[in-house]
Structure formats: structure tokens, C-alpha cells
Amino acid sequence: MCRNQIKPMVKANLDEVISWRRHFHEFPELSFEEFETSKFVAEKLNKMGFEVKTNVGGTGVIATFDSGIGGPNIAFRADMDALPILEDTGLEFESKNPGVMHACGHDCHMAILLGTAFMISQMKDWFRGTIKFIFQPGEEANGGAKCIINDGALENPNVEAIFALHMMPELACGTIGTKSGPLSATDDEFEIRIKGKGAHSLEPHCGVNAIVIAAQVISGLQSVLSNGIDPFDVATFSICQINGGEAVNIIPDYVEMRGMIRCIDKSSKEIIKNKMKQIVVGTAEAMGGNGAIEFLTGFPSVNNDTILTEKVIDVAESILESKECCIKIKRPHMGSEDFAYYQEEIPGSIFMLGCAQDDIPTGTLHDATLNINEDSISVGIEMFVNLALSLCGKQDERV
């Protein structure tokens, strides 16, 4: 088997795969509400002849290809949920669900994985081991990956390696981007509560102004990153919401602030949290009030396995137009991805799939005008199929 045979096979079925993508785009569903989406996915997978499980981790769908021959057990993952965004693309297959849009490329992720599953269903004799196709709910919520893992997605048989991709409009179509090690950040939300003492504005000395305390807390928190962690560690800290005060003539007794910290290193995150708590509590007490902070733990940092990422690079450099089309990402992205939960269980690697339009605006992820170049879909399928062959191909079929 040579890679030259895979490309024409993908091309021969591409129109149907694109029609699947457009169907997903036209009928998007929010996190853990992917009921019709999962039905569509399961129906296609059943027609391909796979063993299919539904309602995994909520609305998840998993199909398994078992070659009947001993070998590696690997998996590929696609997320299914859309975002609460009113689409503004003007596409003929624009969302028919007002206020909901596939603005993060998950429609393409699903189509690519379905296309990969179809290809492998036509190439059964070329493989050994097992391959799982995981269609996951709720990536945009609080980690649908955790739900589907807890429901046994990586068991029976035990998956040894997992791959995924993510559409990246900043990269040219026909390219991929990846790196081993940290690729994305953790994202923890925080809520700060400042309690003062109310009073009439004509007697400010009788109260404790919670807004004034909050201002000092905000000022103090700016030192956390500059003095709290190693300057070579990557981290961000942002206060994005402030609420307090009832009237122009009342000294406010309460302020609430919310925001997010993002970092790559787990130890840095704990240092940041501890210093934030010290500043919030200490500043409020020093000014006669009370302060408290709570954290909502978000996704872990994506950490690509070195060996699997080298495999991704090898495949990309062999099938893309040139080796330069495989872009070695230098710095982690400060976004977050719940693919990290799989990597806490088993080795995994996710890569970025370039999908920029050639002559028209593409938009950005989580943007109402995102318009992905559908030529990228074939590249994604070719990458996945070749990765499957490189790991699970029979001795004379490996690429």
C-alpha cells in the first residue's frame, strides 16, 4: 500500500464528506444537546458496518473497528458541539438554529472523522489491531472529554494512543501545525468577593467602601505574574467583570469580581492561586473589610506526547505538498482544549489543521463570520488515515 492510493480514494468520496460537514453546520447544537447530531453520526457509522455505541458520556458516539488481528489499539476523536453565536456568514448552508453556530470548526472535525471511518471501512484488510472513532459531546462546556472517558470510551479494548485535530484559520489550507510537549494552557476561572460596610455618602467615615478595597486588590494582583512566577513560565491573568454599588449616594458594602488565569505549568498555577488569595484576603482585612476568592478549575494543559507527535510530523512531511507545510509551532497557544483529559490517561497528540481561505476573509475561531476553507477537509482525512496505517497497518501496508 502506498500513500498515492489514499489521496484519490479520499478525493472520490470528498463531495459526500463535504455534504456531511454542511449538514452539521446547518443544524448546530449546543454542548450536551447534540441529539440530532449524534443520531446522524451513528446512522452513518452503522451503514459503514462498525460496532456503534450511543449515549456515551451523554450524547457521545463511539464506533470501533476490530481487525481481528492482534496489534495496537488507537483512537481518533472529534468534538460535536456548537457555540451560542448568531452566525453572520451569508453561506447557503448557514445555521438554521438562530443563535447557535459551528464557529469553532467542530462541524469539520466530525466530517473529517466520519470520512476517515469510511475510508478505513473500505480498507479493512490493510489493518491490524483496533481503531476507535470517538465523537465527543460538550467540548465547549465543562469538559465533555471527562464525561466520555468516565463512561469507558478508552476501555474495551484499552486504547493505547489517541489523536485529534483542530481547525486553525490562521494557518494556510494545506498545512498543519504541531509541537511536542505543552501546546495549550490551563484555564481556571476565579470569583473574588469583597465585603465592606454600607453607609450614607454624607458619612463615608461610618462605612467601609468595598469599591475602594476592590481597587486596591486589583492593583495588588498586578504583581502576581511579575513577582510570583518564573519569567520563563507562560501565564496570563485577567479581571473581566466587576459588579458593585447600588446608588450614587450609598457607600457600597459589596463588590464581586470575576476573571480567568491561564498558564502552562501546573506548579505555576498553584503559586498564582496562593498569591492571589493572600492579596485578596490581606488587602481587604487591612482596609477594614473581608475578602474571599474561589476558583473553578478548568481544562488541564494539552501536552502532546513526543513519540506520537513525531509520528504526526513524519506523516505530514510525507503527504503534504512540501516539508515546509508541516509547521513546527514554537510557543504554546493560550487557549484551552479538553483533549488534555485524554492525555492525562494515555499518550495523545493533537495538531492544528490549516483552513484559511485563499481569496476571501476566513474569520477567526469563535467568530460569527468564520468561513472555513473546505479544501482542508481532505487534508485532515489523509492525515488521519495515514496515521492509522503508520500505527496499525499490516507489515506490508505500513506507511
MILUMLO-278254 format. One record per residue (C-alpha): residue in one letter; x, y, z negated; chain. Coordinates in Angstrom, 2 decimals, always signed. Layout:
! MILUMLO-278254
 res       x       y       z chain
   A       X       Y       Z     A
...
//
This chain:
! MILUMLO-278254
 res       x       y       z chain
   M   +0.00   +0.00   +0.00     A
   C   +1.36   +3.43   +0.88     A
   R   +0.16   +6.87   -0.08     A
   N   -0.51   +7.70   +3.55     A
   Q   -3.52   +5.38   +3.46     A
   I   -5.06   +7.11   +0.45     A
   K   -5.33  +10.59   +1.96     A
   P   -7.52   +9.57   +4.94     A
   M   -9.70   +7.47   +2.64     A
   V  -10.29  +10.47   +0.40     A
   K  -11.00  +12.68   +3.42     A
   A  -13.53  +10.20   +4.80     A
   N  -15.66  +10.48   +1.64     A
   L  -14.99  +14.12   +0.80     A
   D  -18.27  +15.54   +2.11     A
   E  -20.26  +13.36   -0.27     A
   V  -18.00  +14.22   -3.21     A
   I  -18.44  +17.93   -2.47     A
   S  -22.20  +17.42   -2.37     A
   W  -21.95  +15.93   -5.88     A
   R  -19.99  +18.97   -7.04     A
   R  -22.61  +21.31   -5.60     A
   H  -25.38  +19.34   -7.28     A
   F  -23.63  +19.70  -10.66     A
   H  -23.08  +23.41  -10.00     A
   E  -26.71  +23.96   -9.04     A
   F  -28.09  +22.20  -12.13     A
   P  -25.73  +23.02  -15.03     A
   E  -26.47  +22.01  -18.61     A
   L  -25.08  +23.28  -21.89     A
   S  -23.00  +21.31  -24.40     A
   F  -24.66  +18.11  -25.65     A
   E  -27.66  +18.88  -23.42     A
   E  -26.18  +17.19  -20.33     A
   F  -29.16  +14.83  -19.99     A
   E  -29.81  +15.10  -16.25     A
   T  -26.10  +15.40  -15.53     A
   S  -25.34  +12.14  -17.35     A
   K  -28.22  +10.38  -15.55     A
   F  -26.79  +11.48  -12.20     A
   V  -23.29  +10.34  -13.15     A
   A  -24.48   +6.97  -14.47     A
   E  -26.57   +6.36  -11.34     A
   K  -23.58   +6.94   -9.06     A
   L  -21.28   +4.76  -11.17     A
   N  -23.82   +1.92  -11.27     A
   K  -24.08   +2.00   -7.48     A
   M  -20.30   +1.64   -7.33     A
   G  -20.60   -1.61   -9.25     A
   F  -18.99   -0.61  -12.55     A
   E  -19.93   -1.63  -16.06     A
   V  -21.52   +1.58  -17.34     A
   K  -22.29   +2.74  -20.87     A
   T  -24.51   +5.75  -21.51     A
   N  -25.29   +7.93  -24.53     A
   V  -21.72   +7.61  -25.76     A
   G  -20.96  +10.32  -28.31     A
   G  -24.29  +11.92  -27.42     A
   T  -24.69  +12.28  -23.67     A
   G  -21.37  +10.78  -22.62     A
   V  -21.00   +8.19  -19.86     A
   I  -18.19   +5.64  -19.56     A
   A  -17.55   +3.30  -16.65     A
   T  -14.96   +0.53  -16.83     A
   F  -13.13   -1.19  -14.01     A
   D  -11.70   -4.54  -15.10     A
   S   -9.41   -6.16  -12.58     A
   G   -9.45   -9.48  -14.42     A
   I   -5.64   -9.43  -14.29     A
   G   -3.54   -8.53  -17.30     A
   G   -1.99   -5.10  -17.15     A
   P   -2.13   -1.59  -18.60     A
   N   -5.39   -0.13  -19.91     A
   I   -5.66   +3.51  -18.86     A
   A   -8.38   +6.16  -18.72     A
   F   -9.30   +9.33  -16.88     A
   R  -11.53  +11.99  -18.46     A
   A  -13.85  +14.68  -17.11     A
   D  -15.96  +17.10  -19.17     A
   M  -19.59  +17.69  -18.21     A
   D  -20.93  +20.80  -19.97     A
   A  -21.54  +24.28  -18.60     A
   L  -21.43  +27.73  -20.21     A
   P  -24.13  +30.23  -21.27     A
   I  -23.27  +32.65  -18.44     A
   L  -25.57  +34.25  -15.86     A
   E  -23.99  +33.36  -12.51     A
   D  -23.15  +36.15  -10.07     A
   T  -21.54  +34.40   -7.10     A
   G  -24.27  +34.50   -4.47     A
   L  -23.39  +30.95   -3.42     A
   E  -26.08  +28.97   -1.62     A
   F  -25.80  +26.39   -4.41     A
   E  -25.84  +29.00   -7.20     A
   S  -27.16  +27.85  -10.58     A
   K  -30.90  +27.25  -10.70     A
   N  -30.76  +27.28  -14.50     A
   P  -30.78  +31.02  -15.36     A
   G  -28.16  +31.98  -17.91     A
   V  -26.23  +28.72  -17.54     A
   M  -23.25  +28.28  -15.19     A
   H  -20.38  +25.93  -14.48     A
   A  -17.87  +28.73  -14.99     A
   C  -15.02  +26.56  -16.22     A
   G  -14.79  +24.09  -13.34     A
   H  -16.38  +21.13  -15.08     A
   D  -18.56  +20.56  -12.02     A
   C  -15.37  +19.93  -10.06     A
   H  -13.91  +17.79  -12.83     A
   M  -16.91  +15.48  -12.65     A
   A  -16.94  +15.32   -8.86     A
   I  -13.21  +14.53   -8.79     A
   L  -13.58  +11.73  -11.33     A
   L  -16.60  +10.29   -9.51     A
   G  -14.61  +10.47   -6.28     A
   T  -11.72   +8.69   -7.99     A
   A  -14.05   +5.99   -9.31     A
   F  -15.48   +5.47   -5.83     A
   M  -12.00   +5.15   -4.34     A
   I  -10.97   +2.59   -6.92     A
   S  -14.21   +0.66   -6.35     A
   Q  -13.09   +0.30   -2.73     A
   M   -9.54   -0.70   -3.72     A
   K  -10.25   -3.32   -6.38     A
   D   -7.77   -5.83   -5.05     A
   W   -4.91   -3.37   -5.40     A
   F   -5.10   -3.12   -9.21     A
   R   -4.35   -4.99  -12.40     A
   G   -5.39   -4.08  -15.95     A
   T   -8.40   -1.89  -16.70     A
   I   -9.33   +1.69  -15.86     A
   K  -11.93   +3.69  -17.78     A
   F  -13.72   +6.72  -16.38     A
   I  -14.82   +8.91  -19.29     A
   F  -17.45  +11.59  -18.67     A
   Q  -17.45  +13.60  -21.88     A
   P  -20.07  +15.99  -23.27     A
   G  -19.55  +19.17  -25.23     A
   E  -16.01  +20.33  -24.47     A
   E  -17.15  +23.94  -24.77     A
   A  -18.74  +23.28  -28.16     A
   N  -17.00  +21.88  -31.24     A
   G  -15.11  +19.13  -29.51     A
   G  -17.20  +16.56  -27.69     A
   A  -13.99  +14.58  -27.32     A
   K  -14.05  +13.81  -31.04     A
   C  -17.66  +12.58  -30.77     A
   I  -16.98  +10.26  -27.86     A
   I  -13.77   +8.93  -29.45     A
   N  -15.62   +8.20  -32.70     A
   D  -18.17   +6.28  -30.61     A
   G  -15.49   +3.92  -29.31     A
   A  -14.50   +5.50  -25.99     A
   L  -10.89   +4.37  -26.38     A
   E  -11.74   +0.83  -27.52     A
   N  -12.75   -2.48  -25.91     A
   P  -10.21   -2.60  -24.43     A
   N   -7.89   -0.29  -26.30     A
   V   -6.79   +2.48  -23.96     A
   E   -3.02   +2.98  -23.84     A
   A   -2.80   +6.19  -21.80     A
   I   -5.23   +8.89  -20.69     A
   F   -5.13  +11.59  -18.01     A
   A   -7.21  +14.66  -17.21     A
   L   -7.02  +17.79  -15.10     A
   H   -8.34  +21.32  -15.38     A
   M   -9.18  +23.71  -12.56     A
   M   -6.85  +26.72  -12.54     A
   P   -7.85  +29.67  -10.30     A
   E   -4.53  +31.40  -10.98     A
   L   -2.75  +28.64   -9.02     A
   A   -2.88  +28.26   -5.24     A
   C   -5.01  +25.48   -3.81     A
   G   -2.77  +22.52   -3.02     A
   T   -0.63  +22.98   -6.11     A
   I   -0.66  +21.61   -9.64     A
   G   +0.94  +22.92  -12.81     A
   T   +2.09  +20.95  -15.82     A
   K   +4.66  +20.62  -18.57     A
   S   +5.54  +18.06  -21.21     A
   G   +5.06  +18.95  -24.86     A
   P   +2.76  +21.77  -26.02     A
   L   +0.50  +23.03  -23.23     A
   S   -2.25  +24.87  -25.12     A
   A   -2.92  +26.42  -28.51     A
   T   -5.00  +25.58  -31.53     A
   D   -7.95  +27.93  -32.07     A
   D   -9.22  +28.43  -35.62     A
   E  -11.96  +30.92  -36.42     A
   F  -11.96  +32.87  -39.68     A
   E  -14.52  +34.85  -41.65     A
   I  -13.48  +37.46  -44.20     A
   R  -15.95  +38.72  -46.84     A
   I  -15.19  +41.88  -48.81     A
   K  -17.35  +42.70  -51.86     A
   G  -17.26  +46.22  -53.30     A
   K  -19.79  +48.21  -55.33     A
   G  -22.58  +50.32  -53.90     A
   A  -23.25  +53.91  -54.88     A
   H  -24.72  +57.13  -53.52     A
   S  -22.34  +59.02  -51.25     A
   L  -22.57  +62.07  -53.53     A
   E  -20.94  +59.97  -56.26     A
   P  -18.31  +57.93  -54.41     A
   H  -16.28  +57.58  -57.62     A
   C  -19.08  +55.42  -59.01     A
   G  -18.71  +52.84  -56.24     A
   V  -16.08  +50.71  -54.54     A
   N  -16.18  +51.25  -50.80     A
   A  -15.97  +47.86  -49.06     A
   I  -15.17  +49.51  -45.72     A
   V  -12.11  +51.24  -47.19     A
   I  -10.95  +47.90  -48.61     A
   A  -11.56  +46.25  -45.23     A
   A   -9.44  +48.91  -43.52     A
   Q   -6.53  +48.17  -45.86     A
   V   -6.99  +44.42  -45.34     A
   I   -6.87  +44.87  -41.56     A
   S   -3.71  +46.96  -41.85     A
   G   -2.07  +44.39  -44.11     A
   L   -2.98  +41.48  -41.86     A
   Q   -0.99  +43.02  -39.00     A
   S   +2.19  +41.96  -40.81     A
   V   +1.31  +38.27  -40.83     A
   L   +2.80  +37.47  -37.44     A
   S   +5.77  +39.84  -37.68     A
   N   +6.88  +38.74  -41.15     A
   G   +5.13  +35.43  -41.62     A
   I   +6.39  +33.06  -38.95     A
   D   +9.45  +32.30  -36.87     A
   P   +9.60  +34.83  -33.98     A
   F  +10.21  +31.94  -31.57     A
   D   +6.84  +30.38  -32.50     A
   V   +3.91  +31.45  -30.31     A
   A   +0.84  +32.76  -32.18     A
   T   -1.92  +35.34  -31.85     A
   F   -4.22  +36.89  -34.43     A
   S   -7.34  +38.96  -33.65     A
   I  -10.17  +40.51  -35.65     A
   C  -13.08  +40.69  -33.24     A
   Q  -16.16  +41.51  -35.35     A
   I  -16.77  +43.89  -38.27     A
   N  -20.13  +44.41  -39.96     A
   G  -20.77  +46.60  -42.99     A
   G  -22.70  +49.56  -44.29     A
   E  -26.43  +50.26  -44.41     A
   A  -26.77  +54.04  -44.20     A
   V  -24.69  +57.19  -43.82     A
   N  -25.28  +58.21  -47.45     A
   I  -24.64  +54.90  -49.21     A
   I  -21.21  +53.64  -50.26     A
   P  -21.14  +50.15  -48.67     A
   D  -20.77  +47.23  -51.04     A
   Y  -20.15  +44.52  -48.45     A
   V  -18.18  +44.01  -45.24     A
   E  -17.86  +40.88  -43.14     A
   M  -15.14  +40.40  -40.52     A
   R  -14.63  +37.56  -38.08     A
   G  -11.89  +36.63  -35.67     A
   M   -9.53  +33.94  -34.46     A
   I   -5.97  +32.75  -34.84     A
   R   -4.25  +30.78  -32.10     A
   C   -0.89  +29.08  -32.37     A
   I   +1.09  +26.15  -31.05     A
   D   +2.81  +24.78  -34.13     A
   K   +0.70  +23.23  -36.93     A
   S   +3.08  +24.40  -39.64     A
   S   +2.86  +27.98  -38.37     A
   K   -0.92  +27.80  -38.57     A
   E   -0.81  +26.83  -42.24     A
   I   +1.67  +29.63  -43.01     A
   I   -0.60  +32.15  -41.27     A
   K   -3.67  +30.93  -43.16     A
   N   -1.93  +31.11  -46.55     A
   K   -0.60  +34.63  -45.93     A
   M   -4.00  +35.84  -44.69     A
   K   -5.62  +34.53  -47.87     A
   Q   -3.02  +36.27  -50.05     A
   I   -3.55  +39.60  -48.28     A
   V   -7.36  +39.43  -48.30     A
   V   -7.69  +38.42  -51.95     A
   G   -4.80  +40.54  -53.25     A
   T   -5.76  +43.75  -51.41     A
   A   -9.41  +43.54  -52.44     A
   E   -8.55  +42.93  -56.10     A
   A   -6.01  +45.76  -56.15     A
   M   -8.72  +48.15  -54.92     A
   G  -11.36  +47.02  -57.40     A
   G  -13.30  +44.62  -55.20     A
   N  -13.34  +40.95  -54.29     A
   G  -12.17  +39.27  -51.11     A
   A  -12.57  +35.78  -49.68     A
   I  -11.66  +34.11  -46.40     A
   E  -12.87  +30.87  -44.83     A
   F  -11.52  +29.05  -41.80     A
   L  -13.34  +26.96  -39.23     A
   T  -10.84  +24.51  -37.78     A
   G  -10.88  +24.39  -34.01     A
   F   -9.17  +22.18  -31.45     A
   P   -5.64  +20.92  -32.02     A
   S   -2.89  +21.93  -29.60     A
   V   -2.67  +19.95  -26.36     A
   N   +0.67  +18.12  -26.45     A
   N   +1.50  +16.30  -23.22     A
   D   +3.32  +13.00  -23.51     A
   T   +6.75  +13.29  -21.86     A
   I   +6.73   +9.93  -20.05     A
   L   +3.18  +10.35  -18.70     A
   T   +3.87  +13.93  -17.63     A
   E   +6.98  +12.79  -15.76     A
   K   +4.69  +10.31  -14.00     A
   V   +2.33  +13.17  -13.07     A
   I   +5.26  +15.17  -11.70     A
   D   +6.59  +12.18   -9.73     A
   V   +3.19  +11.60   -8.13     A
   A   +2.66  +15.31   -7.38     A
   E   +6.05  +15.75   -5.78     A
   S   +5.43  +12.72   -3.56     A
   I   +1.91  +13.57   -2.31     A
   L   +1.74  +17.37   -2.22     A
   E   +2.95  +19.38   +0.74     A
   S   +6.30  +20.06   -0.91     A
   K   +8.00  +19.58   -4.25     A
   E   +7.55  +23.31   -4.86     A
   C   +3.78  +22.68   -5.01     A
   C   +4.34  +20.96   -8.35     A
   I   +4.81  +23.93  -10.67     A
   K   +6.67  +23.37  -13.93     A
   I   +4.84  +25.55  -16.44     A
   K   +7.33  +27.28  -18.73     A
   R   +5.15  +28.50  -21.59     A
   P   +2.08  +27.06  -23.31     A
   H   -1.29  +28.56  -22.48     A
   M   -3.02  +30.23  -25.46     A
   G   -6.39  +28.78  -24.52     A
   S   -7.67  +25.59  -26.12     A
   E   -8.81  +22.19  -24.82     A
   D  -10.39  +19.32  -26.74     A
   F   -8.37  +16.85  -24.65     A
   A   -5.98  +17.29  -27.58     A
   Y   -8.19  +14.97  -29.65     A
   Y   -7.42  +12.08  -27.28     A
   Q   -3.72  +12.86  -27.61     A
   E   -3.98  +12.52  -31.38     A
   E   -5.00   +8.91  -30.79     A
   I   -2.97   +7.80  -27.75     A
   P   -0.42   +9.22  -25.28     A
   G   -2.04  +11.55  -22.77     A
   S   -1.28  +14.16  -20.14     A
   I   -3.44  +16.89  -18.60     A
   F   -2.40  +19.00  -15.63     A
   M   -3.71  +22.20  -14.06     A
   L   -5.19  +21.90  -10.56     A
   G   -4.80  +24.99   -8.35     A
   C   -8.11  +26.12   -6.87     A
   A   -7.61  +29.72   -5.70     A
   Q   -9.46  +30.82   -2.58     A
   D   -7.32  +31.82   +0.39     A
   D   -9.03  +34.98   +1.64     A
   I  -11.81  +35.81   -0.83     A
   P  -11.84  +36.51   -4.59     A
   T  -11.81  +33.39   -6.77     A
   G  -12.67  +34.94  -10.12     A
   T  -11.40  +33.56  -13.41     A
   L  -12.46  +30.84  -15.80     A
   H  -15.49  +31.73  -17.95     A
   D  -16.38  +34.46  -15.47     A
   A  -19.76  +34.90  -13.73     A
   T  -18.04  +35.29  -10.36     A
   L  -15.88  +32.14  -10.46     A
   N  -15.85  +30.65   -6.95     A
   I  -13.58  +27.61   -6.75     A
   N  -11.89  +26.54   -3.52     A
   E  -13.43  +23.14   -2.80     A
   D  -10.36  +22.04   -0.85     A
   S   -8.81  +21.44   -4.27     A
   I  -11.19  +18.53   -4.90     A
   S   -9.38  +16.20   -2.51     A
   V   -6.06  +17.06   -4.18     A
   G   -7.49  +16.12   -7.57     A
   I   -8.78  +12.78   -6.31     A
   E   -5.47  +11.96   -4.63     A
   M   -3.60  +12.77   -7.83     A
   F   -5.83  +10.54   -9.95     A
   V   -5.85   +7.61   -7.52     A
   N   -2.08   +7.72   -7.11     A
   L   -1.62   +7.94  -10.87     A
   A   -3.82   +4.87  -11.27     A
   L   -1.77   +3.00   -8.68     A
   S   +1.51   +4.05  -10.24     A
   L   +0.47   +2.56  -13.58     A
   C   -1.99   -0.20  -12.73     A
   G   -1.15   -1.11   -9.16     A
   K   -0.13   -4.68   -8.46     A
   Q   +3.59   -5.09   -7.95     A
   D   +3.38   -4.71   -4.18     A
   E   +0.83   -1.89   -4.36     A
   R   +2.57   +0.49   -6.76     A
   V   +3.45   +3.94   -5.51     A
//
